[in-house]
Amino acid sequence: MRENFILSKSDSPRMFDAIAGRYDFLNRILSLGQDTKWRQRLREYLPSGNSIHVLDLACGTADVLIALAKNNPAVTQGVGVDLAHRMLLIGRAKISAAGLSDKIILQAGDAQALQFLDESFDCVSIAFGIRNVPDLRLCLLEMYRVSKKGGRVLILESSKPTHPLLLAGHWLYINTFVPLMGFLFSGHGRAYRYLSQTIQSFPSGDRFCKILKQFGLINVQSYPLMGGAATIYVGEK
Ligand SMILES: C[S@@+](CC[C@H](N)C(=O)[O-])C[C@H]1O[C@@H](n2cnc3c(N)ncnc32)[C@H](O)[C@@H]1O
């Protein structure tokens, strides 16, 4: 039965714990080496200021916080939240190796029910995470709630190209290459079939911008990357 092979979003932290040791390596392969550049691009959309406090949700192994804070004195504090403990362990080791332990801390927590006070952060980010959170609505409400007035919400997410040729190539890529590589390199083919499934069903482009506006964000913009294989969404509170 096909249902046995499809994971639900609430399984996602357990699934990421299972693949944590291979997660970064597979990200590099599956994005054809682009994912680190995409996270670096987020720096361009940070709010202005010289003491920026960033909250990164579904932070995984901390690549976003490291990309935003490394060699960037404007980011003075980063907090990462994720439910997958093994991803956090790897993230903490990377933060320490990057010499960023004084700036960045990682905590176990649910992106749908944050433990922070209203308007605590200048920037709230989430990369390749919002698609995995069971209730998109709760996550967006929380992102909005903990952002300061005038603060920024940054979302980096896989998306679907709009050009028909690119869309067809993308479909093939995520339905063949991604699950195959996931199976070969992580031994968890199910996890990577789940990835393909969520990429196809998650709203992207203008449709996702419309959702962000419905949650109160203003000046919402989207910036497609690599023909639309991923998109950075920026909104302000
Ligand atoms: C694809 S990974 C992204 C990790 C990281 N942001 C990156 O850029 O590589 C998705 C992450 O979402 C986390 N996640 C899923 N549901 C969550 C939730 N409700 N609250 C917090 N994290 C969650 C998973 O544990 C996993 O680490």
The ligand as an SDF file (V2000), in Angstrom:
LIG
                    3D

 27 29  0  0  0  0  0  0  0  0999 V2000
   14.7920   20.3890    5.5060 C   0  0  0  0  0  0  0  0  0  0  0  0
   15.2460   20.6640    7.1660 S   0  0  0  0  0  0  0  0  0  0  0  0
   15.8190   22.3400    7.0840 C   0  0  0  0  0  0  0  0  0  0  0  0
   16.9410   22.6230    8.0320 C   0  0  0  0  0  0  0  0  0  0  0  0
   17.6340   23.9610    7.8650 C   0  0  0  0  0  0  0  0  0  0  0  0
   16.7340   25.0750    8.0310 N   0  0  0  0  0  0  0  0  0  0  0  0
   18.3840   24.0830    6.5760 C   0  0  0  0  0  0  0  0  0  0  0  0
   18.3250   25.1450    5.9410 O   0  0  0  0  0  0  0  0  0  0  0  0
   19.0820   23.1290    6.1970 O   0  0  0  0  0  0  0  0  0  0  0  0
   13.6760   20.8280    7.9560 C   0  0  0  0  0  0  0  0  0  0  0  0
   13.7570   20.9390    9.4510 C   0  0  0  0  0  0  0  0  0  0  0  0
   12.4480   21.2530    9.9400 O   0  0  0  0  0  0  0  0  0  0  0  0
   12.3770   20.7180   11.2530 C   0  0  0  0  0  0  0  0  0  0  0  0
   10.9830   20.7530   11.7140 N   0  0  0  0  0  0  0  0  0  0  0  0
    9.9240   20.0770   11.2250 C   0  0  0  0  0  0  0  0  0  0  0  0
    8.8070   20.3790   11.9100 N   0  0  0  0  0  0  0  0  0  0  0  0
    9.1680   21.2780   12.8630 C   0  0  0  0  0  0  0  0  0  0  0  0
    8.4650   22.0010   13.8670 C   0  0  0  0  0  0  0  0  0  0  0  0
    7.1570   21.8370   14.0460 N   0  0  0  0  0  0  0  0  0  0  0  0
    9.1550   22.8530   14.6530 N   0  0  0  0  0  0  0  0  0  0  0  0
   10.4930   23.0260   14.4890 C   0  0  0  0  0  0  0  0  0  0  0  0
   11.2160   22.3760   13.5510 N   0  0  0  0  0  0  0  0  0  0  0  0
   10.5630   21.5150   12.7480 C   0  0  0  0  0  0  0  0  0  0  0  0
   12.9820   19.3300   11.0620 C   0  0  0  0  0  0  0  0  0  0  0  0
   13.3170   18.7310   12.2790 O   0  0  0  0  0  0  0  0  0  0  0  0
   14.1860   19.6610   10.1600 C   0  0  0  0  0  0  0  0  0  0  0  0
   15.3520   19.8970   10.9140 O   0  0  0  0  0  0  0  0  0  0  0  0
  1  2  1  0
  2  3  1  0
  2 10  1  0
  3  4  1  0
  4  5  1  0
  5  6  1  0
  5  7  1  0
  7  8  2  0
  7  9  1  0
 10 11  1  0
 11 12  1  0
 11 26  1  0
 12 13  1  0
 13 14  1  0
 13 24  1  0
 14 15  1  0
 14 23  1  0
 15 16  2  0
 16 17  1  0
 17 18  1  0
 17 23  2  0
 18 19  1  0
 18 20  2  0
 20 21  1  0
 21 22  2  0
 22 23  1  0
 24 25  1  0
 24 26  1  0
 26 27  1  0
M  CHG  2   2   1   9  -1
M  END
$$$$
